[in-house]
Amino acid sequence: MKLAQIQEKFIALRNHGLFQGFIIAVIVTSALLIGAQTYNDSNAEISAIPLWFDTVIDILNSFITLFFLLEIIIRLISSESITSFLKDPWNIFDSLIVITSLIPLEGSETVLLGRLLRIFRVLRLISIIPELRVLLNAFFTAIPRIGYVSLLMFIIFYIYAAVGSIFFAEINQELWGNISISMLTLFRIATFEGWSEVMYESMAVHPLSWIYYLSFIFIVAFVFLNMMIGIVVESLYEEHEKENRETGKGESGEVHWIKEHTAEMELRLERIEKLLEAQLKATPKK
């Protein structure tokens, strides 16, 4: 059997729906094992888990690790080359998780590190399920713009905290004693956690202090929150459009396909025109 035929079979296996579903089931099983092991790590006096539980978990963890290694090998063989395999950051991410899972840490002082590394195997769901990849990419794309909004929000927090500390420190030192405590209080107000009690306490001394609280809530809870939501929604839309262009799905995928084929047709027409011009010049005149 030729190498190309073997690669085609591995590609078909990698893209098969049952194989993808089995991978997801193994990842979910790995997550459940991590959760089940926490029950065994609890108080032994009240734990009703039998003694053979650790042995079963170790066997299942070994099977999961070997399966993940096999799955990475299948994806590597089905790729065009090692370079193309490493170009995809998700392949590098999955490979690192599998390689760290192969490190023998059990029975040593680093057993806790081994369990922590197994927890990260749950993140492989992101690389397997396309929608999760789109959501994560949208999140990372939105972070820079959200950072600027957060910086502006911090400035507003700082200004309001300074004002609150100046006017309300004599009323309640625990809430407005200094600027750092005042910022924590404002965060509590922004999350609507007992903010009305804080406001009425201040209004007992400063009747117009409701303007301070309501203006802060309007700016932070309504304006800035909606700005962040808008950035996330826009980033998510852009990632969906990018995914559709790459996969050829949806309206944007069709438009992208039309543009590509139109560009190819224009190039072919230019080549034909050049060939015709060359033939006309080469033809002797009578």
VOMAR-516843 format. One line per field, with one value per residue (C-alpha): residue number from 1; residue in three letters; x, y, z. Coordinates in steps of 0.25 Angstrom, whole numbers, plus 5000, padded with zeros to 4 digits. Layout:
! residues N
nr: (NUM;...);
rest: (ALA;...);
east: (X;...);
north: (Y;...);
up: (Z;...);
***
This chain:
! residues 286
nr: (1;2;3;4;5;6;7;8;9;10;11;12;13;14;15;16;17;18;19;20;21;22;23;24;25;26;27;28;29;30;31;32;33;34;35;36;37;38;39;40;41;42;43;44;45;46;47;48;49;50;51;52;53;54;55;56;57;58;59;60;61;62;63;64;65;66;67;68;69;70;71;72;73;74;75;76;77;78;79;80;81;82;83;84;85;86;87;88;89;90;91;92;93;94;95;96;97;98;99;100;101;102;103;104;105;106;107;108;109;110;111;112;113;114;115;116;117;118;119;120;121;122;123;124;125;126;127;128;129;130;131;132;133;134;135;136;137;138;139;140;141;142;143;144;145;146;147;148;149;150;151;152;153;154;155;156;157;158;159;160;161;162;163;164;165;166;167;168;169;170;171;172;173;174;175;176;177;178;179;180;181;182;183;184;185;186;187;188;189;190;191;192;193;194;195;196;197;198;199;200;201;202;203;204;205;206;207;208;209;210;211;212;213;214;215;216;217;218;219;220;221;222;223;224;225;226;227;228;229;230;231;232;233;234;235;236;237;238;239;240;241;242;243;244;245;246;247;248;249;250;251;252;253;254;255;256;257;258;259;260;261;262;263;264;265;266;267;268;269;270;271;272;273;274;275;276;277;278;279;280;281;282;283;284;285;286);
rest: (MET;LYS;LEU;ALA;GLN;ILE;GLN;GLU;LYS;PHE;ILE;ALA;LEU;ARG;ASN;HIS;GLY;LEU;PHE;GLN;GLY;PHE;ILE;ILE;ALA;VAL;ILE;VAL;THR;SER;ALA;LEU;LEU;ILE;GLY;ALA;GLN;THR;TYR;ASN;ASP;SER;ASN;ALA;GLU;ILE;SER;ALA;ILE;PRO;LEU;TRP;PHE;ASP;THR;VAL;ILE;ASP;ILE;LEU;ASN;SER;PHE;ILE;THR;LEU;PHE;PHE;LEU;LEU;GLU;ILE;ILE;ILE;ARG;LEU;ILE;SER;SER;GLU;SER;ILE;THR;SER;PHE;LEU;LYS;ASP;PRO;TRP;ASN;ILE;PHE;ASP;SER;LEU;ILE;VAL;ILE;THR;SER;LEU;ILE;PRO;LEU;GLU;GLY;SER;GLU;THR;VAL;LEU;LEU;GLY;ARG;LEU;LEU;ARG;ILE;PHE;ARG;VAL;LEU;ARG;LEU;ILE;SER;ILE;ILE;PRO;GLU;LEU;ARG;VAL;LEU;LEU;ASN;ALA;PHE;PHE;THR;ALA;ILE;PRO;ARG;ILE;GLY;TYR;VAL;SER;LEU;LEU;MET;PHE;ILE;ILE;PHE;TYR;ILE;TYR;ALA;ALA;VAL;GLY;SER;ILE;PHE;PHE;ALA;GLU;ILE;ASN;GLN;GLU;LEU;TRP;GLY;ASN;ILE;SER;ILE;SER;MET;LEU;THR;LEU;PHE;ARG;ILE;ALA;THR;PHE;GLU;GLY;TRP;SER;GLU;VAL;MET;TYR;GLU;SER;MET;ALA;VAL;HIS;PRO;LEU;SER;TRP;ILE;TYR;TYR;LEU;SER;PHE;ILE;PHE;ILE;VAL;ALA;PHE;VAL;PHE;LEU;ASN;MET;MET;ILE;GLY;ILE;VAL;VAL;GLU;SER;LEU;TYR;GLU;GLU;HIS;GLU;LYS;GLU;ASN;ARG;GLU;THR;GLY;LYS;GLY;GLU;SER;GLY;GLU;VAL;HIS;TRP;ILE;LYS;GLU;HIS;THR;ALA;GLU;MET;GLU;LEU;ARG;LEU;GLU;ARG;ILE;GLU;LYS;LEU;LEU;GLU;ALA;GLN;LEU;LYS;ALA;THR;PRO;LYS;LYS);
east: (5000;5005;5008;4998;4987;4991;4990;4976;4971;4976;4970;4957;4958;4962;4950;4940;4928;4929;4944;4942;4930;4939;4950;4940;4934;4949;4951;4938;4942;4955;4948;4939;4951;4957;4945;4943;4957;4954;4944;4954;4964;4953;4952;4955;4946;4934;4938;4930;4938;4945;4960;4961;4956;4970;4974;4962;4965;4980;4976;4966;4976;4987;4977;4973;4987;4991;4978;4982;4996;4990;4980;4992;5000;4988;4986;5001;5001;4989;4995;5003;5016;5021;5022;5008;5004;5012;5006;4993;4994;4983;4992;5003;4994;4989;5003;5008;4996;4999;5014;5012;5002;5013;5023;5024;5020;5012;5018;5027;5027;5021;5009;5000;5007;5003;4988;4988;4994;4982;4972;4977;4973;4959;4963;4965;4950;4953;4962;4952;4939;4939;4929;4938;4950;4942;4937;4952;4957;4947;4950;4965;4962;4953;4963;4971;4959;4953;4966;4964;4950;4955;4966;4955;4946;4958;4959;4945;4946;4958;4951;4938;4946;4954;4941;4934;4946;4946;4931;4927;4939;4933;4920;4926;4941;4939;4933;4940;4952;4963;4963;4966;4954;4945;4948;4944;4931;4929;4931;4920;4911;4914;4910;4897;4901;4894;4896;4883;4887;4900;4893;4882;4893;4900;4887;4884;4896;4897;4882;4887;4897;4888;4893;4907;4902;4892;4902;4912;4903;4898;4913;4919;4907;4900;4910;4923;4916;4909;4922;4928;4917;4917;4932;4930;4918;4926;4938;4929;4923;4936;4941;4929;4931;4946;4941;4931;4941;4951;4941;4932;4920;4909;4907;4921;4927;4920;4924;4938;4937;4932;4943;4954;4948;4945;4960;4964;4956;4961;4975;4972;4966;4978;4987;4978;4978;4993;4994;4985;4993;5006;5000;4995;5009;5015;5005;5011;5004;4999);
north: (5000;5014;5025;5034;5023;5021;5036;5037;5026;5034;5046;5039;5034;5047;5054;5043;5047;5035;5037;5051;5047;5036;5047;5056;5044;5041;5056;5056;5043;5049;5061;5052;5044;5056;5060;5046;5046;5058;5050;5039;5050;5055;5050;5035;5033;5038;5033;5021;5019;5005;5002;4998;5011;5017;5005;5006;5021;5019;5009;5018;5030;5021;5017;5032;5036;5025;5028;5043;5039;5031;5042;5052;5042;5040;5055;5056;5045;5051;5065;5069;5070;5072;5087;5088;5081;5090;5103;5100;5105;5096;5084;5089;5092;5077;5072;5079;5074;5059;5060;5066;5055;5044;5049;5039;5047;5037;5032;5044;5058;5064;5055;5068;5074;5061;5063;5078;5074;5064;5075;5083;5071;5076;5088;5079;5080;5094;5089;5078;5086;5097;5106;5106;5110;5121;5126;5125;5133;5143;5145;5147;5156;5165;5166;5178;5186;5182;5186;5200;5200;5195;5206;5216;5210;5209;5224;5226;5217;5225;5239;5234;5227;5240;5248;5237;5237;5252;5253;5240;5236;5243;5235;5221;5218;5203;5207;5220;5221;5222;5222;5207;5203;5213;5206;5193;5199;5205;5191;5186;5197;5194;5179;5184;5177;5185;5198;5204;5202;5210;5221;5223;5223;5234;5242;5243;5253;5258;5257;5260;5249;5240;5248;5242;5228;5228;5235;5225;5213;5219;5221;5208;5198;5203;5210;5202;5189;5190;5195;5182;5174;5181;5178;5163;5162;5169;5160;5148;5152;5154;5141;5134;5141;5137;5123;5123;5128;5117;5106;5112;5112;5123;5135;5140;5127;5128;5142;5138;5127;5136;5146;5135;5129;5142;5146;5133;5135;5149;5144;5133;5144;5152;5140;5137;5152;5152;5139;5145;5157;5149;5141;5153;5159;5146;5145;5151;5162;5160);
up: (5000;4996;5006;5000;5001;5016;5018;5012;5021;5033;5028;5026;5041;5046;5040;5043;5052;5061;5063;5067;5076;5083;5085;5092;5100;5105;5109;5117;5123;5127;5133;5141;5146;5152;5159;5164;5170;5178;5186;5189;5194;5204;5218;5218;5231;5224;5210;5205;5192;5192;5192;5178;5173;5172;5163;5154;5152;5149;5138;5132;5132;5126;5115;5113;5112;5102;5093;5093;5088;5077;5073;5072;5064;5054;5053;5050;5039;5033;5032;5019;5027;5040;5037;5033;5046;5055;5048;5055;5069;5074;5069;5078;5089;5089;5087;5099;5108;5103;5105;5119;5122;5118;5129;5140;5152;5161;5173;5175;5182;5169;5169;5171;5158;5151;5155;5151;5137;5135;5138;5126;5117;5118;5110;5098;5096;5091;5080;5076;5076;5065;5072;5085;5077;5071;5084;5090;5078;5079;5094;5091;5080;5089;5100;5094;5092;5105;5112;5107;5112;5126;5126;5125;5135;5145;5143;5146;5158;5163;5162;5168;5179;5182;5183;5192;5201;5203;5205;5212;5220;5233;5231;5230;5231;5227;5213;5210;5219;5208;5193;5192;5201;5194;5180;5187;5191;5177;5172;5181;5176;5162;5164;5171;5184;5195;5188;5193;5208;5205;5198;5208;5219;5212;5209;5224;5224;5210;5204;5190;5190;5182;5170;5172;5173;5161;5152;5155;5153;5140;5135;5139;5140;5127;5118;5120;5122;5109;5102;5106;5102;5088;5087;5090;5080;5069;5072;5071;5058;5052;5056;5051;5038;5037;5040;5029;5019;5023;5022;5011;5019;5020;5012;5015;5010;4997;4995;4997;4988;4977;4979;4978;4965;4959;4962;4955;4943;4941;4942;4931;4922;4923;4920;4908;4903;4904;4896;4885;4884;4883;4872;4865;4865;4860;4849;4836;4829;4815);
***
